[in-house]
Structures are given as C-alpha cells and as structure tokens.
Amino acid sequence: MTDVQQALEALDDLLDRLSACLEAERMALKIRKNKELGDLSEKKLDLVNAIAKFDLAALKASVEALPSDRHQIRKSCEQHHTLVVQKAKSIRDYNLVNGLIVRRTQQSTVELLRILSGKPRNGLYGTSGTTVDTQALSGGTIAKA
C-alpha cells in the first residue's frame, strides 16, 4: 500500500467517524440531551482538527503524481479521492442542518423566555405597515375607529 493510499484510508476513516458523530449529535438534538451534546461537540472538534491536518490539495497532487506505470493504483487512488471529497461534502451539509436545528432551538428558547417573562414582542406593525413602539402601546390604542 502506498503512502497516498494510506493517507486516503486514514482520511476516509476520520470522515466515517465524524459522520457517526454528527448522526449521534442529530439524535441528541432531537431528544434534547444537552450533556451528550457537550461530549459530542468535543469529539467533533477533535475529529475536525484531525481532518484539518490533511492537505487535500497536496493529497490530490500526490494522487496525480503517481507514476503512469502504476495505472491500477493510480486509478484506485483517484476513485478513492473522489469518494472522500463527496463524503466530506455530504458531512458538511449534515453539519449545516445540525447547526440550523441548534439555531432554531435557541430562537424557540429565547421566545419562550420572553413569553414567560411577560415582555412585549418588539417589532409589531401598525396600520400603516411601519413598526410601532410597543412601549407606547401598553396603555394606548393602535388606530382610531
């Protein structure tokens, strides 16, 4: 096995582990296991840092630099490199969705806290379609009848 093949295998393994971590994170987000989310975040950060150590451009150049007399190995490495890149893009998309879930959960929490505290919602609209000062509305009318 060449150095290029070993590097691709190592990167592929890290991506598989990151993918499993993201799936576990998604499940923890769905059932709101905050302690587990903290542990998964640390694990995810470690995996991302390990993946970041790979220079993908150099790895691709190494694949392309394989001697032409080693056609089978070169073809195998090129295919493996393509699969690794596709897997990385899929993982990025999965992580983006998890991030959207986190942001939506944060928005919901802020809104629930606002409701529980009895604070008025900012940004109400009046009859003219412009924003109305909610402090002024607390004792007055919005529009004349």
C-alpha positions as protocol buffer text, in pm:
chain_id: "A"
residue {
  index: 1
  type: MET
  ca { x: 0 y: 0 z: 0 }
}
residue {
  index: 2
  type: THR
  ca { x: 141 y: 339 z: -98 }
}
residue {
  index: 3
  type: ASP
  ca { x: 163 y: 645 z: 124 }
}
residue {
  index: 4
  type: VAL
  ca { x: -115 y: 806 z: -80 }
}
residue {
  index: 5
  type: GLN
  ca { x: -342 y: 507 z: -25 }
}
residue {
  index: 6
  type: GLN
  ca { x: -266 y: 510 z: 348 }
}
residue {
  index: 7
  type: ALA
  ca { x: -344 y: 882 z: 370 }
}
residue {
  index: 8
  type: LEU
  ca { x: -673 y: 834 z: 184 }
}
residue {
  index: 9
  type: GLU
  ca { x: -766 y: 543 z: 413 }
}
residue {
  index: 10
  type: ALA
  ca { x: -685 y: 748 z: 723 }
}
residue {
  index: 11
  type: LEU
  ca { x: -887 y: 1045 z: 596 }
}
residue {
  index: 12
  type: ASP
  ca { x: -1176 y: 819 z: 499 }
}
residue {
  index: 13
  type: ASP
  ca { x: -1174 y: 666 z: 849 }
}
residue {
  index: 14
  type: LEU
  ca { x: -1181 y: 1011 z: 1012 }
}
residue {
  index: 15
  type: LEU
  ca { x: -1470 y: 1115 z: 788 }
}
residue {
  index: 16
  type: ASP
  ca { x: -1664 y: 800 z: 881 }
}
residue {
  index: 17
  type: ARG
  ca { x: -1611 y: 872 z: 1250 }
}
residue {
  index: 18
  type: LEU
  ca { x: -1718 y: 1235 z: 1202 }
}
residue {
  index: 19
  type: SER
  ca { x: -2028 y: 1122 z: 1014 }
}
residue {
  index: 20
  type: ALA
  ca { x: -2122 y: 888 z: 1300 }
}
residue {
  index: 21
  type: CYS
  ca { x: -2061 y: 1171 z: 1547 }
}
residue {
  index: 22
  type: LEU
  ca { x: -2291 y: 1403 z: 1350 }
}
residue {
  index: 23
  type: GLU
  ca { x: -2564 y: 1139 z: 1339 }
}
residue {
  index: 24
  type: ALA
  ca { x: -2537 y: 1097 z: 1717 }
}
residue {
  index: 25
  type: GLU
  ca { x: -2548 y: 1476 z: 1751 }
}
residue {
  index: 26
  type: ARG
  ca { x: -2868 y: 1490 z: 1543 }
}
residue {
  index: 27
  type: MET
  ca { x: -3032 y: 1231 z: 1768 }
}
residue {
  index: 28
  type: ALA
  ca { x: -2920 y: 1418 z: 2080 }
}
residue {
  index: 29
  type: LEU
  ca { x: -3062 y: 1740 z: 1933 }
}
residue {
  index: 30
  type: LYS
  ca { x: -3396 y: 1573 z: 1866 }
}
residue {
  index: 31
  type: ILE
  ca { x: -3432 y: 1443 z: 2221 }
}
residue {
  index: 32
  type: ARG
  ca { x: -3254 y: 1741 z: 2378 }
}
residue {
  index: 33
  type: LYS
  ca { x: -2979 y: 1555 z: 2562 }
}
residue {
  index: 34
  type: ASN
  ca { x: -2764 y: 1856 z: 2648 }
}
residue {
  index: 35
  type: LYS
  ca { x: -2490 y: 1669 z: 2835 }
}
residue {
  index: 36
  type: GLU
  ca { x: -2446 y: 1431 z: 2545 }
}
residue {
  index: 37
  type: LEU
  ca { x: -2433 y: 1728 z: 2306 }
}
residue {
  index: 38
  type: GLY
  ca { x: -2141 y: 1874 z: 2502 }
}
residue {
  index: 39
  type: ASP
  ca { x: -1948 y: 1546 z: 2482 }
}
residue {
  index: 40
  type: LEU
  ca { x: -2025 y: 1512 z: 2112 }
}
residue {
  index: 41
  type: SER
  ca { x: -1912 y: 1869 z: 2045 }
}
residue {
  index: 42
  type: GLU
  ca { x: -1572 y: 1795 z: 2197 }
}
residue {
  index: 43
  type: LYS
  ca { x: -1542 y: 1472 z: 1999 }
}
residue {
  index: 44
  type: LYS
  ca { x: -1650 y: 1651 z: 1680 }
}
residue {
  index: 45
  type: LEU
  ca { x: -1393 y: 1927 z: 1736 }
}
residue {
  index: 46
  type: ASP
  ca { x: -1115 y: 1671 z: 1781 }
}
residue {
  index: 47
  type: LEU
  ca { x: -1214 y: 1495 z: 1458 }
}
residue {
  index: 48
  type: VAL
  ca { x: -1241 y: 1821 z: 1264 }
}
residue {
  index: 49
  type: ASN
  ca { x: -895 y: 1924 z: 1387 }
}
residue {
  index: 50
  type: ALA
  ca { x: -752 y: 1588 z: 1281 }
}
residue {
  index: 51
  type: ILE
  ca { x: -913 y: 1621 z: 937 }
}
residue {
  index: 52
  type: ALA
  ca { x: -785 y: 1978 z: 902 }
}
residue {
  index: 53
  type: LYS
  ca { x: -429 y: 1847 z: 925 }
}
residue {
  index: 54
  type: PHE
  ca { x: -473 y: 1681 z: 587 }
}
residue {
  index: 55
  type: ASP
  ca { x: -373 y: 1899 z: 295 }
}
residue {
  index: 56
  type: LEU
  ca { x: -633 y: 1793 z: 40 }
}
residue {
  index: 57
  type: ALA
  ca { x: -468 y: 1981 z: -245 }
}
residue {
  index: 58
  type: ALA
  ca { x: -135 y: 1810 z: -173 }
}
residue {
  index: 59
  type: LEU
  ca { x: -311 y: 1476 z: -144 }
}
residue {
  index: 60
  type: LYS
  ca { x: -477 y: 1525 z: -483 }
}
residue {
  index: 61
  type: ALA
  ca { x: -142 y: 1629 z: -632 }
}
residue {
  index: 62
  type: SER
  ca { x: 15 y: 1314 z: -486 }
}
residue {
  index: 63
  type: VAL
  ca { x: -255 y: 1103 z: -650 }
}
residue {
  index: 64
  type: GLU
  ca { x: -195 y: 1273 z: -984 }
}
residue {
  index: 65
  type: ALA
  ca { x: 182 y: 1236 z: -943 }
}
residue {
  index: 66
  type: LEU
  ca { x: 166 y: 857 z: -915 }
}
residue {
  index: 67
  type: PRO
  ca { x: 370 y: 701 z: -1195 }
}
residue {
  index: 68
  type: SER
  ca { x: 178 y: 603 z: -1504 }
}
residue {
  index: 69
  type: ASP
  ca { x: 325 y: 250 z: -1490 }
}
residue {
  index: 70
  type: ARG
  ca { x: 120 y: 201 z: -1173 }
}
residue {
  index: 71
  type: HIS
  ca { x: -206 y: 260 z: -1358 }
}
residue {
  index: 72
  type: GLN
  ca { x: -426 y: 39 z: -1135 }
}
residue {
  index: 73
  type: ILE
  ca { x: -304 y: 202 z: -815 }
}
residue {
  index: 74
  type: ARG
  ca { x: -342 y: 549 z: -962 }
}
residue {
  index: 75
  type: LYS
  ca { x: -697 y: 476 z: -1084 }
}
residue {
  index: 76
  type: SER
  ca { x: -790 y: 329 z: -746 }
}
residue {
  index: 77
  type: CYS
  ca { x: -649 y: 633 z: -563 }
}
residue {
  index: 78
  type: GLU
  ca { x: -832 y: 874 z: -794 }
}
residue {
  index: 79
  type: GLN
  ca { x: -1161 y: 696 z: -731 }
}
residue {
  index: 80
  type: HIS
  ca { x: -1096 y: 686 z: -357 }
}
residue {
  index: 81
  type: HIS
  ca { x: -1008 y: 1057 z: -358 }
}
residue {
  index: 82
  type: THR
  ca { x: -1334 y: 1138 z: -539 }
}
residue {
  index: 83
  type: LEU
  ca { x: -1535 y: 936 z: -285 }
}
residue {
  index: 84
  type: VAL
  ca { x: -1357 y: 1107 z: 6 }
}
residue {
  index: 85
  type: VAL
  ca { x: -1437 y: 1451 z: -138 }
}
residue {
  index: 86
  type: GLN
  ca { x: -1803 y: 1354 z: -188 }
}
residue {
  index: 87
  type: LYS
  ca { x: -1821 y: 1220 z: 166 }
}
residue {
  index: 88
  type: ALA
  ca { x: -1670 y: 1542 z: 301 }
}
residue {
  index: 89
  type: LYS
  ca { x: -1933 y: 1750 z: 116 }
}
residue {
  index: 90
  type: SER
  ca { x: -2212 y: 1529 z: 250 }
}
residue {
  index: 91
  type: ILE
  ca { x: -2076 y: 1567 z: 604 }
}
residue {
  index: 92
  type: ARG
  ca { x: -2057 y: 1946 z: 560 }
}
residue {
  index: 93
  type: ASP
  ca { x: -2424 y: 1952 z: 457 }
}
residue {
  index: 94
  type: TYR
  ca { x: -2522 y: 1731 z: 750 }
}
residue {
  index: 95
  type: ASN
  ca { x: -2336 y: 1963 z: 987 }
}
residue {
  index: 96
  type: LEU
  ca { x: -2512 y: 2267 z: 839 }
}
residue {
  index: 97
  type: VAL
  ca { x: -2851 y: 2109 z: 907 }
}
residue {
  index: 98
  type: ASN
  ca { x: -2747 y: 2033 z: 1265 }
}
residue {
  index: 99
  type: GLY
  ca { x: -2642 y: 2397 z: 1300 }
}
residue {
  index: 100
  type: LEU
  ca { x: -2983 y: 2512 z: 1175 }
}
residue {
  index: 101
  type: ILE
  ca { x: -3151 y: 2287 z: 1431 }
}
residue {
  index: 102
  type: VAL
  ca { x: -2936 y: 2441 z: 1706 }
}
residue {
  index: 103
  type: ARG
  ca { x: -3020 y: 2796 z: 1592 }
}
residue {
  index: 104
  type: ARG
  ca { x: -3392 y: 2720 z: 1574 }
}
residue {
  index: 105
  type: THR
  ca { x: -3382 y: 2566 z: 1922 }
}
residue {
  index: 106
  type: GLN
  ca { x: -3208 y: 2878 z: 2052 }
}
residue {
  index: 107
  type: GLN
  ca { x: -3472 y: 3101 z: 1889 }
}
residue {
  index: 108
  type: SER
  ca { x: -3752 y: 2895 z: 2044 }
}
residue {
  index: 109
  type: THR
  ca { x: -3589 y: 2911 z: 2386 }
}
residue {
  index: 110
  type: VAL
  ca { x: -3549 y: 3290 z: 2365 }
}
residue {
  index: 111
  type: GLU
  ca { x: -3912 y: 3326 z: 2256 }
}
residue {
  index: 112
  type: LEU
  ca { x: -4037 y: 3103 z: 2539 }
}
residue {
  index: 113
  type: LEU
  ca { x: -3834 y: 3300 z: 2793 }
}
residue {
  index: 114
  type: ARG
  ca { x: -3976 y: 3625 z: 2652 }
}
residue {
  index: 115
  type: ILE
  ca { x: -4331 y: 3492 z: 2686 }
}
residue {
  index: 116
  type: LEU
  ca { x: -4270 y: 3365 z: 3040 }
}
residue {
  index: 117
  type: SER
  ca { x: -4116 y: 3695 z: 3148 }
}
residue {
  index: 118
  type: GLY
  ca { x: -4415 y: 3889 z: 3014 }
}
residue {
  index: 119
  type: LYS
  ca { x: -4205 y: 4117 z: 2796 }
}
residue {
  index: 120
  type: PRO
  ca { x: -4382 y: 4252 z: 2489 }
}
residue {
  index: 121
  type: ARG
  ca { x: -4266 y: 4144 z: 2148 }
}
residue {
  index: 122
  type: ASN
  ca { x: -4058 y: 4402 z: 1966 }
}
residue {
  index: 123
  type: GLY
  ca { x: -4136 y: 4480 z: 1607 }
}
residue {
  index: 124
  type: LEU
  ca { x: -4517 y: 4490 z: 1597 }
}
residue {
  index: 125
  type: TYR
  ca { x: -4664 y: 4661 z: 1294 }
}
residue {
  index: 126
  type: GLY
  ca { x: -4930 y: 4933 z: 1294 }
}
residue {
  index: 127
  type: THR
  ca { x: -5199 y: 5010 z: 1037 }
}
residue {
  index: 128
  type: SER
  ca { x: -4953 y: 5194 z: 812 }
}
residue {
  index: 129
  type: GLY
  ca { x: -4725 y: 4892 z: 795 }
}
residue {
  index: 130
  type: THR
  ca { x: -4448 y: 5056 z: 992 }
}
residue {
  index: 131
  type: THR
  ca { x: -4301 y: 4934 z: 1317 }
}
residue {
  index: 132
  type: VAL
  ca { x: -4488 y: 5052 z: 1625 }
}
residue {
  index: 133
  type: ASP
  ca { x: -4322 y: 5132 z: 1957 }
}
residue {
  index: 134
  type: THR
  ca { x: -4450 y: 4853 z: 2182 }
}
residue {
  index: 135
  type: GLN
  ca { x: -4387 y: 5064 z: 2494 }
}
residue {
  index: 136
  type: ALA
  ca { x: -4634 y: 5324 z: 2368 }
}
residue {
  index: 137
  type: LEU
  ca { x: -4890 y: 5051 z: 2300 }
}
residue {
  index: 138
  type: SER
  ca { x: -4904 y: 4927 z: 2656 }
}
residue {
  index: 139
  type: GLY
  ca { x: -5175 y: 5175 z: 2752 }
}
residue {
  index: 140
  type: GLY
  ca { x: -5294 y: 5329 z: 2428 }
}
residue {
  index: 141
  type: THR
  ca { x: -5477 y: 5238 z: 2112 }
}
residue {
  index: 142
  type: ILE
  ca { x: -5323 y: 5137 z: 1783 }
}
residue {
  index: 143
  type: ALA
  ca { x: -5571 y: 5302 z: 1547 }
}
residue {
  index: 144
  type: LYS
  ca { x: -5882 y: 5519 z: 1563 }
}
residue {
  index: 145
  type: ALA
  ca { x: -6212 y: 5360 z: 1483 }
}
